Amino acid sequence: MVNRLSILMLLFLLGSCSYSVDTSLAAHDPEETFSLLMQECIDHSFGAVAGVSMSINSPLLKQKWSGAAGFADQELNKKLEASFPFRIASVTKTYVAAAILRLHEMDSISIDEPIANFLDASFISMLESDNYDPDKILIRHCLNHTSGLADYVFGSELFVKEIIKNPQKRWTRKDQLEIAMQGGEKLGEAGTQTTYSDTGYILLGLVIENFYDGDLAKGLRELLNFDELGLSSTWLETLEEKPVDDTNRVHRYMGKFDATDWDASIDLYGGGGLVSTTSDLADFCSALFDNKVYEKEATLDLMMSVPRYITHDNYNDKKKIEFYNYGLWTIKTFGKKVHMHTGYWGVTLLHIPDYNTSIAVNTTRGNSDRLIKKVILVLKQLNDNQ
């Protein structure tokens, strides 16, 4: 779960911060610098961040690197280790988008099909009752947040109030769609503007389930080759067996509330739901951009395409991020293109094509934007020194 405002705040801070840890390679070797930067993230957070884990998959380092600092909970009860798993929230959308595009390249679907082709009558009726035309909302519109569908999470206060009041409630996808129809306003006509919506992604989850007997977990695992890629600490919470012991999972917070034990169904059916580690996240991201997920290079190009309403003339005039690709945002920092996604609980996943580097960061709570910017500075030096 993540809202557009928090994404834009992250993008702003990535380009406008000052720090104290020296990122010069003359001061420290890269691995030591990364460790110092994680501790700085904690120390400069005024108590908001209790712990940070990070993984970097980069040929510039000649190896993969993972580390952690601080604690796995705000109460400072357990020291954080890099191997501790956590809910990745909206970063799940990157996986769901990739799975949908795998179905597309396999000719099982076309992303230009209407989403109505994969919805039962009750879902179609709910959409039509709120003046949506499911035949005009294409799979591509759900992928790049141009569906116009109200967001069931932050479209109104209904959902958040309900999960705080009853955190153990087992939600269904239909419950969440009903919340979107009741509490949220239509965000626009399909294909005309980017408006971030979890609702479109829970419908994409239905598309995947259509090919796997209603089993979203199996669909993601098989379409994205989890086992072949070595993603041994990634799973869809409560919808499949845990592959690892998760008693040491990193705590998740919503404001003052510890949400670690809240029912996973609050964010499960495509907009979120995966549990992972920073190492698995970075490995998946690296595999994605190394064409180890897709069979065709053209599919990755499709994933990075911009919405059709963005013309060639106005694309270069964009001062801020106002559109979304398929499962990833594209931004610039230090003049370099960066593909990224964030998750509500404190997760950031990004890939820098010019450095062929993937970075995954998780905090117990709070921002990691300053940390990420300084890591990119280190990578820039490594690249320049080659």
C-alpha positions in Angstrom: 0.0 0.0 0.0 1.4 3.4 -0.9 -0.1 6.7 -2.0 1.1 9.0 -4.7 2.0 11.8 -2.2 4.5 9.6 -0.4 6.1 8.6 -3.7 6.4 12.3 -4.8 7.9 13.2 -1.4 10.5 10.4 -1.9 11.3 11.6 -5.4 11.7 15.2 -4.1 14.0 14.2 -1.2 16.2 12.0 -3.5 17.2 15.2 -5.3 17.5 17.7 -2.4 19.4 16.5 0.7 22.6 17.2 2.5 24.5 14.8 4.8 27.4 14.2 7.2 28.9 10.7 6.3 31.7 11.2 3.8 30.9 9.1 0.7 34.4 9.6 -0.8 36.0 6.3 -1.6 39.2 7.8 -0.2 37.6 7.9 3.2 36.2 4.3 3.4 35.8 1.3 1.2 32.3 0.8 -0.3 31.1 -1.9 2.1 32.2 0.1 5.1 30.5 3.2 3.7 27.2 1.4 3.2 27.3 0.2 6.8 28.0 3.7 8.0 25.2 5.1 5.9 22.7 2.7 7.3 23.6 3.8 10.8 23.4 7.4 9.8 19.9 6.8 8.5 18.9 5.6 12.0 20.8 8.3 13.8 19.3 11.2 11.8 15.7 9.9 12.0 14.9 11.4 15.4 13.8 8.0 16.6 11.6 7.2 13.6 13.8 4.5 12.1 14.9 1.8 14.5 16.6 -0.4 11.9 17.7 -0.7 8.2 18.6 -3.6 6.0 20.0 -3.2 2.5 21.2 -5.3 -0.4 23.0 -4.2 -3.5 23.5 -6.3 -6.6 26.0 -4.6 -8.8 28.9 -5.6 -11.0 30.6 -2.4 -9.9 31.2 -4.1 -6.5 32.3 -7.3 -8.1 29.9 -9.1 -5.7 26.5 -8.9 -4.1 26.4 -7.1 -0.8 23.9 -7.2 2.1 24.0 -5.6 5.5 21.8 -4.4 8.4 21.9 -1.9 11.3 19.8 -1.3 14.3 16.7 -3.3 15.4 13.8 -5.2 13.8 11.2 -3.3 15.9 10.7 0.1 17.3 10.8 -1.3 20.9 14.5 -2.2 20.2 13.9 -5.8 21.4 15.7 -7.7 18.6 18.8 -6.8 16.6 18.1 -6.6 12.9 19.9 -9.0 10.5 20.0 -8.7 6.7 18.2 -12.1 6.4 15.1 -11.0 8.3 12.0 -11.1 6.1 9.3 -8.4 5.9 6.1 -7.5 4.2 7.0 -5.6 1.0 3.6 -4.0 0.4 3.2 -2.2 -2.9 6.5 -3.4 -4.2 4.5 -6.5 -4.9 3.0 -4.6 -7.8 6.3 -4.9 -9.7 6.0 -8.7 -9.4 2.3 -8.7 -10.4 3.0 -6.5 -13.4 5.9 -8.8 -14.5 3.7 -11.8 -14.2 1.0 -10.2 -16.3 3.5 -9.3 -19.0 4.8 -12.9 -18.9 1.2 -14.0 -19.8 1.2 -11.4 -22.5 4.4 -12.6 -24.1 3.2 -16.2 -23.9 0.1 -15.1 -25.9 -2.2 -16.2 -23.0 -3.6 -12.7 -22.8 -3.2 -9.3 -24.5 -2.8 -6.3 -22.3 -5.2 -4.5 -24.6 -8.0 -6.9 -23.5 -10.7 -5.4 -21.3 -10.4 -6.4 -17.6 -14.1 -7.4 -17.9 -12.9 -10.6 -19.7 -11.6 -11.9 -16.4 -14.2 -10.7 -13.9 -17.3 -12.6 -12.8 -20.7 -11.1 -12.9 -20.7 -9.8 -9.3 -17.5 -7.8 -9.9 -18.8 -6.4 -13.2 -22.1 -5.4 -11.5 -20.2 -3.6 -8.7 -18.2 -1.6 -11.2 -21.2 -0.7 -13.3 -23.2 0.4 -10.2 -20.5 3.1 -9.7 -20.6 4.2 -13.3 -17.5 2.4 -14.6 -17.5 0.6 -17.9 -15.4 -2.6 -17.3 -15.3 -3.2 -21.1 -13.4 0.1 -21.5 -10.9 -0.6 -18.7 -8.0 -2.5 -20.3 -5.4 -4.6 -18.6 -2.8 -2.1 -19.7 -4.8 0.6 -17.8 -4.6 -1.3 -14.6 -0.9 -2.0 -15.1 0.0 1.7 -15.4 -2.6 3.2 -13.1 -4.6 4.9 -15.8 -7.8 2.8 -15.1 -9.6 5.6 -13.3 -10.6 3.2 -10.5 -11.0 4.7 -7.1 -8.3 3.4 -4.7 -9.8 1.2 -2.0 -6.9 1.9 0.4 -6.5 5.7 0.4 -9.5 6.7 -1.8 -11.4 7.4 1.4 -11.0 6.9 5.1 -13.3 3.9 5.2 -10.7 1.1 4.7 -8.0 2.5 7.1 -10.6 3.1 9.8 -11.9 -0.4 9.4 -8.5 -2.2 9.6 -7.5 -0.2 12.7 -10.8 -1.0 14.3 -10.7 -4.7 13.4 -7.1 -5.7 12.4 -7.8 -9.4 12.4 -10.6 -9.2 9.9 -10.1 -11.5 6.9 -10.7 -9.4 3.9 -11.7 -10.7 0.5 -10.9 -9.0 -2.9 -14.7 -8.4 -3.2 -14.7 -6.6 0.1 -12.0 -4.3 -1.0 -13.6 -3.6 -4.4 -16.8 -2.8 -2.5 -14.9 -0.3 -0.3 -13.5 1.4 -3.4 -17.0 1.7 -4.9 -18.6 3.0 -1.7 -16.0 5.4 -0.5 -13.8 6.5 -3.4 -14.5 8.9 -6.3 -13.9 7.9 -9.9 -10.5 9.1 -10.8 -11.1 9.8 -14.4 -11.8 8.0 -17.7 -9.7 5.0 -18.5 -6.4 5.8 -20.3 -6.5 9.6 -19.8 -4.4 10.2 -16.7 -2.2 8.5 -14.1 -3.9 8.1 -10.7 -2.4 5.5 -8.4 -4.9 2.9 -7.4 -4.4 -0.4 -5.6 -7.8 -1.4 -6.9 -6.5 -2.0 -10.4 -3.9 -4.3 -9.1 -6.2 -6.5 -7.2 -8.1 -7.0 -10.4 -4.8 -7.9 -12.1 -4.5 -10.6 -9.5 -7.7 -12.1 -10.8 -6.2 -12.2 -14.3 -3.3 -14.3 -13.0 -5.6 -16.5 -11.0 -7.7 -17.2 -14.1 -4.8 -19.4 -15.4 -3.9 -21.0 -12.1 -7.2 -22.3 -10.7 -7.6 -19.3 -8.4 -4.0 -19.7 -7.0 -2.3 -16.3 -7.2 0.7 -17.6 -5.2 1.3 -20.4 -7.7 0.9 -18.1 -10.6 3.5 -15.6 -9.4 5.9 -18.4 -8.4 5.7 -20.2 -11.8 5.4 -17.2 -14.1 8.4 -15.5 -12.5 10.6 -18.6 -11.9 11.1 -18.0 -8.2 12.9 -21.3 -7.7 15.1 -20.9 -10.7 16.1 -17.4 -9.6 16.9 -18.6 -6.1 14.2 -16.5 -4.4 14.1 -18.8 -1.4 12.8 -16.2 1.0 9.9 -14.8 -1.0 6.3 -15.9 -0.6 2.7 -14.7 -0.8 1.7 -14.4 2.8 -1.1 -16.9 4.0 -1.7 -18.0 0.5 1.2 -20.5 0.3 3.5 -22.3 2.7 6.3 -20.2 4.2 9.6 -21.3 2.7 11.6 -20.0 5.7 11.1 -19.4 9.4 9.6 -16.0 9.8 9.7 -15.6 13.5 12.4 -12.9 13.0 10.4 -10.9 10.6 10.8 -7.1 10.6 7.9 -5.3 12.4 5.5 -3.1 10.3 3.9 0.0 11.6 0.9 2.2 10.7 1.4 5.4 12.6 1.4 4.5 16.3 0.1 1.0 15.6 2.3 -2.1 15.3 0.7 -3.8 12.3 3.0 -6.8 12.2 0.3 -9.3 13.2 -2.6 -7.6 11.4 -4.2 -10.0 9.0 -2.3 -10.2 5.8 -5.5 -9.8 3.8 -5.5 -6.1 4.3 -2.9 -6.0 1.4 -2.8 -9.4 -0.3 -4.4 -9.9 -3.6 -2.2 -8.1 -6.1 -1.6 -4.6 -4.8 0.6 -6.1 -2.0 1.0 -9.4 -0.2 4.5 -10.7 -0.8 7.0 -11.2 2.1 10.7 -11.1 1.1 14.2 -10.0 2.1 16.3 -7.2 0.7 18.6 -9.8 -0.8 15.7 -11.6 -2.7 14.3 -8.2 -3.8 17.6 -7.0 -5.2 18.2 -10.4 -6.9 14.7 -10.3 -8.5 15.2 -6.8 -9.7 18.6 -7.6 -11.2 17.2 -10.7 -12.9 14.3 -8.6 -14.3 16.7 -6.1 -16.0 19.1 -8.8 -17.1 16.3 -10.5 -19.0 16.2 -13.6 -16.8 12.5 -13.2 -16.2 11.1 -12.6 -19.6 11.7 -14.7 -22.7 11.8 -11.7 -25.0 13.8 -8.5 -24.6 10.8 -6.6 -26.1 8.7 -7.5 -23.0 11.1 -5.5 -20.8 10.8 -2.6 -23.2 7.1 -2.9 -23.0 7.3 -2.8 -19.2 9.2 0.5 -19.3 6.8 2.1 -21.8 4.9 5.3 -20.7 1.1 5.7 -20.9 -0.3 6.4 -24.3 -1.8 9.7 -23.3 1.8 11.0 -22.8 2.9 12.4 -26.1 6.4 12.8 -27.5 6.0 16.6 -27.2 5.0 16.8 -23.6 7.1 13.9 -22.3 10.3 16.0 -22.1 8.4 18.9 -20.5 7.5 16.9 -17.4 9.0 18.7 -14.4 7.7 16.1 -11.9 6.9 12.4 -12.0 3.3 12.3 -13.2 3.1 8.8 -14.8 3.9 5.2 -14.1 5.3 2.5 -16.4 4.1 -1.1 -15.9 4.9 -1.9 -12.3 7.6 0.7 -11.8 8.1 4.4 -11.6 10.9 6.0 -13.7 12.7 9.0 -12.2 16.1 10.7 -12.5 18.7 11.4 -9.9 22.1 12.8 -10.5 21.1 12.9 -14.1 20.7 9.1 -14.2 17.5 7.2 -15.0 16.2 5.1 -12.1 13.4 2.6 -12.2 11.8 2.1 -8.8 8.9 1.2 -6.5 8.2 1.9 -2.9 6.1 0.1 -0.3 4.0 1.6 2.5 5.8 -0.2 5.3 9.3 1.3 4.5 10.5 -0.7 1.4 12.3 0.8 -1.6 13.4 -1.2 -4.7 15.3 0.5 -7.5 17.4 -0.2 -10.5 20.0 2.1 -12.2 20.4 1.0 -15.8 23.7 3.0 -16.4 25.3 1.1 -13.5 23.4 -2.1 -14.0 22.7 -2.0 -10.3 19.7 -3.0 -8.2 19.3 -1.8 -4.7 16.7 -2.9 -2.1 16.3 -1.1 1.2 13.9 -1.8 4.1 13.4 0.3 7.3 11.3 -0.6 10.3 9.5 2.7 9.7 10.3 6.0 8.0 12.3 7.2 5.0 15.5 5.8 3.5 15.7 8.4 0.7 18.9 10.1 2.1 20.6 6.7 2.5 19.7 5.8 -1.1 21.0 9.0 -2.5 24.4 8.6 -0.9 24.6 4.9 -2.0 24.1 6.2 -5.5 27.0 8.6 -5.0 29.3 5.8 -4.0 28.2 3.8 -7.1 28.8 6.8 -9.3 32.4 7.0 -8.0 32.9 3.2 -8.6 31.6 3.7 -12.1 33.8 6.7 -12.8 36.9 4.9 -11.5 36.5 2.0 -13.9 
